[in-house]
């Protein structure tokens, strides 16, 4: 490998939107995530509705679906 071209690799803290924090290793010192193993529906067995960047609202506006009752 070439020397002095790779970023430093060290400890990193991962912070989830639910408040969970854990340590790992990365080239960044802090990583922010939306879903972790403590709050992901696959691991918890509970359904959780996640709307990333308003995608659902954009879809509803695009197709004229303003309420949940409409099907």
C-alpha positions in Angstrom: 0.0 0.0 0.0 1.1 3.5 -0.6 2.0 5.5 2.5 0.3 8.7 3.6 -2.7 8.5 1.3 -5.2 6.7 3.7 -7.3 8.7 6.2 -6.7 8.0 9.9 -8.7 5.0 11.2 -9.7 5.2 14.9 -12.5 5.1 17.5 -15.9 6.5 16.5 -19.2 7.0 18.3 -22.4 6.1 16.5 -25.4 8.1 17.6 -29.0 7.0 16.7 -32.0 9.2 16.4 -33.6 7.2 19.3 -30.7 8.2 21.6 -28.7 5.0 21.6 -24.9 5.5 21.4 -22.2 2.9 20.8 -18.5 2.8 19.8 -16.9 1.3 16.8 -14.0 2.2 14.5 -14.2 4.4 11.4 -12.4 7.2 9.6 -14.9 9.6 11.1 -15.1 10.4 14.8 -18.9 10.6 15.0 -21.6 9.0 12.9 -25.3 9.9 13.0 -27.9 7.2 12.0 -31.7 7.2 11.9 -32.3 3.5 12.9 -30.1 1.2 15.0 -30.6 -2.4 16.3 -32.3 -1.0 19.4 -35.1 0.7 17.5 -35.3 -1.2 14.1 -38.6 -3.1 13.7 -36.9 -6.3 12.7 -35.1 -6.5 16.0 -37.8 -5.1 18.3 -40.8 -6.8 16.7 -42.8 -3.5 16.7 -43.9 -1.7 13.6 -42.3 1.8 13.3 -43.3 4.3 10.6 -40.2 6.1 9.3 -40.6 9.0 6.9 -37.3 10.1 5.5 -37.1 13.6 4.1 -40.9 13.9 3.6 -41.2 11.2 0.9 -44.7 10.1 2.0 -46.0 13.6 2.0 -44.5 14.2 -1.5 -46.2 11.0 -2.7 -49.6 12.0 -1.2 -49.4 15.5 -2.8 -48.4 14.0 -6.1 -51.4 11.6 -6.2 -53.9 13.8 -4.3 -54.1 11.5 -1.3 -54.5 13.9 1.6 -55.9 11.6 4.3 -55.4 8.0 5.5 -59.0 7.2 5.0 -58.8 7.4 1.2 -57.9 4.2 -0.6 
